[in-house]
Amino acid sequence: MGIVNVTPDSFSDGGLYQQASAAIHHAERLLHEGADIIDLGAESSRPGAESLSVEEEWARLAPVLTPIVALGKPVSVDTVKPDIVRRALEQGASIINDIQAFRAPGAVEAVADSDCGLCLMHMQGEPRTMQDQPHYEDVVKEVRSFLWQRAQALQQAGIARTRLCLDPGFGFGKRPEHNLALLQATAQLVQDGYPWLVGVSRKSMIAHYTGKPDSTPPERVAGSVAAALYAVEQGAHLVRVHDVRETVEALTLWQTLTNR
């Protein structure tokens, strides 16, 4: 899953792809490099980010969504707003990636009558304050329980299990030790029978555990690729990355060496 953010303030690529032409070109490049899905975001969810109105978010998303859908690969739209969900599905989005796990009023209803894929993510708190004081007694148990409950709620609403994908939400209301515990538990988490999405690309946890806390996001590529490779080896079904070419090359070589 290759990342395209049409935002001025995303933590790694904010401002790079605000122009529609730049975003479309970037999506084309990621697909050429081997991405299977484009994950398109128009509202930053970095720590401290403020929420946008529906019209502000759609004004960013609308000029790029249809052209990127036309590139022929599934497009995931990263949003929490039911109105954006409906508009995105009308324009051909294949997946809705919701950091709130479809808890907003009307979110479940917005996707119930479609056949789109749904990514449910765990987040403690909300982006503006989520990193203030995150706390868990047992982060793996609590994240797993939350996502299982959300998956059951969607299935009870008539949404097929096969449409669901779970994401532990690395960096969303979590300290480095929480992120590490979740990544190390990937093999345990995937036993629940749902596809799991791992998104650690360029995040501060990479800088923390490589011993380079002052590194910028683009300087975290090697660590991000290593984390993605580990996640896939442990059973993750999707990895959400900024650096598609590097990740695909590493996974291709690993598959060759291990006869996967």
Order of alpha helices (4+ residues) and beta strands (2+ residues): beta-alpha-beta-alpha-beta-alpha-beta-alpha-beta-alpha-beta-alpha-alpha-beta-alpha-alpha-beta-alpha
